[in-house]
């Protein structure tokens, strides 16, 4: 008896060739996806036009929803959901009191290097911030968010992503650290001339409650939205008590940089394309890479390159004749993981898609009243 196996993105069939010609046995698509995930993804991308297993086009991103002020005990919070990836961000502020002789300029520098022998973590003031670190972020994976991350201590993925987010906050200078100052209470002096007595230290806690790929983008959107909604109590130094007091009946926002930076993640998936006149077994078949925007978990497992672009808007110009609006962006940072070479056309495509993603997110912030 001879056995012939044929597979397609829709169905994999096993044909038994014999005297009686029995009907073929069929396998569901989900089984073929588990047996050969790389081939399953490639067969979809070789369609004309290419289509991903989730039904999206290669350049199409998932719809996302945004809700702010969801946590009543946090000074700022946001919940972001992109497809089946959901992230909760809560920000709380704690007071950091300056000691005599402290240099306030060191607290307001993203690039200040702390001396671990002198200033250990948690040794500075009531806020527990280390020297030069007024903004601390942390990401955790909730139990059941994905079958890849069972119950237990934080794994390497969560720790690596936490470090990446902290680095993006630092290099982008997302928060104006001068807006975290706490001044002495002196009505006879202007606020800008009052002595600085302390700072607000911000603790950004991220919790992934559902994971289906591209966690970095969802986490960053949640951070930006939570910071936009952040309201801190009005705090001032009381010279009589020699301590900082908060007026919980008055709140104030913090200042972010004028042009908010956003991130967009892409992956490159290798596919084998035959020339137009070549057969399926022709050695002239060649490899190519297809850029996928906003990948899900299945696509991330089959990617050989990951590209993250941080960009910010330059300005919005209005056409004189057409009245159309054009959003221009400036690329501030590119992170690439992988060994394959990324061509200029692919990079240009990623930048254009990041521009569209930027404009869409800013519209969502405007709709939420966080512009």
N, C-alpha and C positions, 0 to 999 in steps of 0.2 A: 504494500500500500504506500502511495506517495502522499506526502503532506505538503500543502502549500499555504502559506500565511500571507495575508495582505492586510494592511492597516491604513487607515485614513483618520483625519481628525474627528470624523463623526462616528466611525465604527471600525472595529478590528475583526476580521473574519478569518476563520480557520476552515479550509476546504478539505474535505476528504475525497480523494480521487480514487474510485474503485469501480467495481462492476455495477453496483446498484445505485450509484450516485446519490447518497443521502443528502438531505438539505444541510447547508452550511450552519455551523455554530457561530453565534455572534457574541461579542463581548461589549459591555457597555463602555461608553466613552471614558467614564471615570476610571475604569480598570486600565485602559490603555495609557491614561495619564500617569498612573502609578508604575506601570511596567517600563515605559520608556518616556520619561518626562521631557528630555531634551528633544527627541524626535517629535513628540506631540506638539511642543511649542513651535518647532521649526515648520511643521506642516501647516500650521495656521499662518505663520508669517510669510510663507511662500505663496499664499493665495494672491490673487489679483482682483481687488486691492488687498493688501495685508490686513489681517484681522487677528486680534489677540484672543486667547481662550475665554477671557472674561467679556468678550463682545466689543471691546473698545478698539479704536484705531491706534496705531503706534504713537501718535502725537496727542492723543486725547487723555485728559486728566480726569480723575474721579471728582464727582460733586462733593462739596464739603459744607457742613453746617457749623455755625458758631453761636455759642451761648455764653454770656458773661455774667459775673456776679452770682454764680450758682452756689458758692460756698459762703454761708452766713458768717463763719468765724474767721475768714481770711480777709485781709485788706484789699485783695484783688484776686479774681479767679476767672477762669474761662474753661469751657469744654469744647473741644474741636473733634469733629468726626469726618474723616475722609474715607468714603467707602465703608469697609469693615474695620478700619483702624480708628480707635477712639482714645483720646488723651485728655486727662483732667489736670489743670495747672492751678495751684494755689500759692499765693505769695503772702507772706507775713513779714512785718517789719519789727525789728527789735532795736532797742536803744543801745548805742555804743558811746560811752562817756570817755572823753579825752582825759588822759592823765597829764599832770604838769610836765612840760618839756616835750610833749608830742608835737610832731611836725604835721600839721593838717594837710600839707601838700602831698604827703606820702599816701594819705587815705584817698586822695582824689586822683590818683594815677593808676591806670590800668596796667602799667608796665613796671610798677615798683616791685623790686625783689625783696622779699621778707627774709629776715635772719632767723632761721628755725631755732637756733640756740637761745635767742633772746625773746622771740615772740612766737610762742607755740600756739597751735590752733585752740581756740577757746580760752586763751589766757588774757584777752583784752576786753575789759568792761563787761557790762551785763549782756550785751548783744552776742558775745561769743565769737565775733569776727576776728580773724587774724590780721596782721599788719598789712594794710593795703588791699584787703579783700572785703569790700562792702556788699558785694553781690555774689551769692553762693547758690549754685543750682545742683539739683540731684534728681535722678530719674529712677523709678522702680517699676518692675513688672508685676502686675497683680496676678494672683493665683487664677488660673484658667483663662488668661488672656490669649494664650497660644499653647498648643500641645508641645511646642519646642522648649518651653520654659516652665517646668513644674515647680511645685512648692519648694522653697529652700532659700538659702542666702543669695544675694545678687550675683548673677553670673558675669562672665566677661563681656557679654553683649551690652548689658545695662551699664556697666562701669565704663566701657569704651564710649558709649553714646553720651554718658554724663560728662566725660572729659571733653568730648567734641563740642557739646553745647556750651560748656563753660569757656572753651577757647573761642567759639564764635561770638559770645557776649563780649569777651575781652578785645578781640581784634576789631570788632565792629564798633566798639564804644557805644553800645546801644543806649545806655543810660547816662544822663548828665549827672555825674556824681556830686556836683555842687548843689543840686537840688535836694540832696539828702542831708544837708547841714542842719544843725540845731544851734540856734544862737542864744546868747544871754538875754534875759528879759530886762530890757531897758528902753522905756518909752521915749526917752530924751534923745536917742540916737537913731539914725536910719538903720534899717535891717542889714544893709550891706556893710555897714561899718561896725556892727556889733561883734564882739569877740565870739569865735566859734567854740562851743562847749561840748559838742558831741555830734554824732551822725546817726542816721537811720541805716541799719544793715538789713538788707533784703535777702530772704531765704525763699528761693524758688523751688517748689516741690512739684515734680511731675509724676503722674501715675498713669501707666498704660493699662487700660481696662479691656482693650480688645486690639489684637495685632493682626493685620493682614498686609504687611509691607509698608515701606516708606515711613517709618516712625519719626525720622528726623524732621521732615517737613511739618508733620502734624504737631510735633512738640514745639517747634519754633513758632508756628502760628499761634499756638496756645499761649506761649510766653509773651508774644507781642500784644495779643488781645488782653491778657491779664494785666500787663503793665499799663496799657491804655486805660483800663478801668480802675487802676489802683488809687486808693484814697487813704492817706496816712493822717492820724490824729495830729493836731497842732501841738507841737512840743516846744518847750522853752526852758532855759536854765533859771532856777529860782535862787538868787544869791543868799537869801535868808536861810533856806533849808540846805543850800549847797548840793542840789541834786536837780535832775531834770523831771519836770512834770508834764503830763499830757492833758490837753483839753479834749475830751472825747465828744464834745458837742460841736467841734469844728474840725473839718478835714480839708486836706489840700492834696492835689495830684502832684506827681513828680514830672520832671522834664525828660523827654527822650530826645534823641538826636533829630534834627529837622527832617532828614530824609531817612525813613525807616528802611533798614535792610531786610530783605526776605531771601529765603533759600529755596532752591528747586533741585530735586534729585532725579537723575536719569540713569539708565543702565544700557549697556550694549550687549546684545544677544547675537552670537555667531550663527549664521545660516549658510547652507551650501547651495549655491545657485547654479544650475546648469545653463550653459549658453543656449541660445534660442534653437540652434540646430543640433544640439548634442542630446544623445539618449541618456536614460537614467543611469547607465553604467559607464558612460563615457568618462575617461580620465580628465577631460577638459573642464569638468565641473570645478568651480572656484568658490572660495569662502568670502563671505561678506558679513558686515555687522549692521544690525538694525537698531536704531535708537528708540527706546521705549520711555515714554514720559510717565511719571508717577507709578512706578512698578508695584505690583502686589507681591505677596509672600512667595507664591509659586514662581513668578518671573524672577525674583531676586535670587532664588536658588540656582537658576540656570544662567545667570549673567556672568560674563567674564570681565566686565568693567563696570565701575560705579562712578558717576560724575556728579558732584554737588557744586552748584553755582550760587554764590551770594551776590545779589545785585541790589541796587537802590535807584530810585528815580532821580533824574537830573532836573527835569521840569516837564510841564505839559504845555505844548504849543498849540495854538488854535489857528487853523488855516484861515487865511484872510478871505479867500473866495468861497471855499466849500463849507467853512464853519465846522470842520471835523476836528477832533481832538486826537493828539498823538502822544503817547507816553514813551519817553526815552529813558533808558536805564544805563547805569554804569556798572560794569562788573568789578566787584571789589575783591573777590576771592574765588578760587577754583580749587577743589579738592578732587583728586583722581585716585582710585584704587584699582590696580590691575597693571598688567604689563603690555597690553596691546596699544598700538599707536592710534591716537585719535586725530583724524583729519580735520582740516579747517572747515569743510562743508558741514561735518557733523557737529563741530563746536558752534558754528553759526546757527545751525538748527536748534541746538540746545539753548542758546542765548535768546533766540526768538520765542521759543516756548516759555522760557523763564519770564520774558517780558509780558506775555499774555497772562501767565499765572499771577504775576505781580499786580497787574491791573485788575484782575478778578478779585483778588484778596482785598485790595484797597476799596473796591466797591462794597464788599461785605462789611468792612469796618465802617464805612460811611452809613450803610443801612442800619448798623447797630448803634450809631451815634458816637463812634469812637474816632472820628476823623481828627 
